[in-house]
């Protein structure tokens, strides 16, 4: 009987440890992600970023651009576009933003090769 109790207790303790370990691992991943976001935002326009980071920063910059292109394509299918200045959504054939007055440029639809 004492052995059964110890095994149950050990099993419950193991589950508790596994939950705590998973939480710690998830928090670590989240903190690394946040650190990466902070670093990228601070260095995305920095042409002299250290060589070990340069490829990653350039790739993220290209991915951001491609996301913008895909978003433009999505909006175009809905007959809409986004103002590059203020982010307002307006009809695709607009020449000026009806919110901020910005003169709209042609919408880019060319993806960047990564």
Secondary structure, DSSP 8 states (H G I E B T S, - for coil): -HHHHHHHHHHHHHHHHHHHHHHHHHHHHHHHHHHHHHHHHHHTT-TT--HHHHHHHHHHHHHHHHHHHHHHHHHHHTTEEE-TTT--EEETT-SB-TTT--B-----------
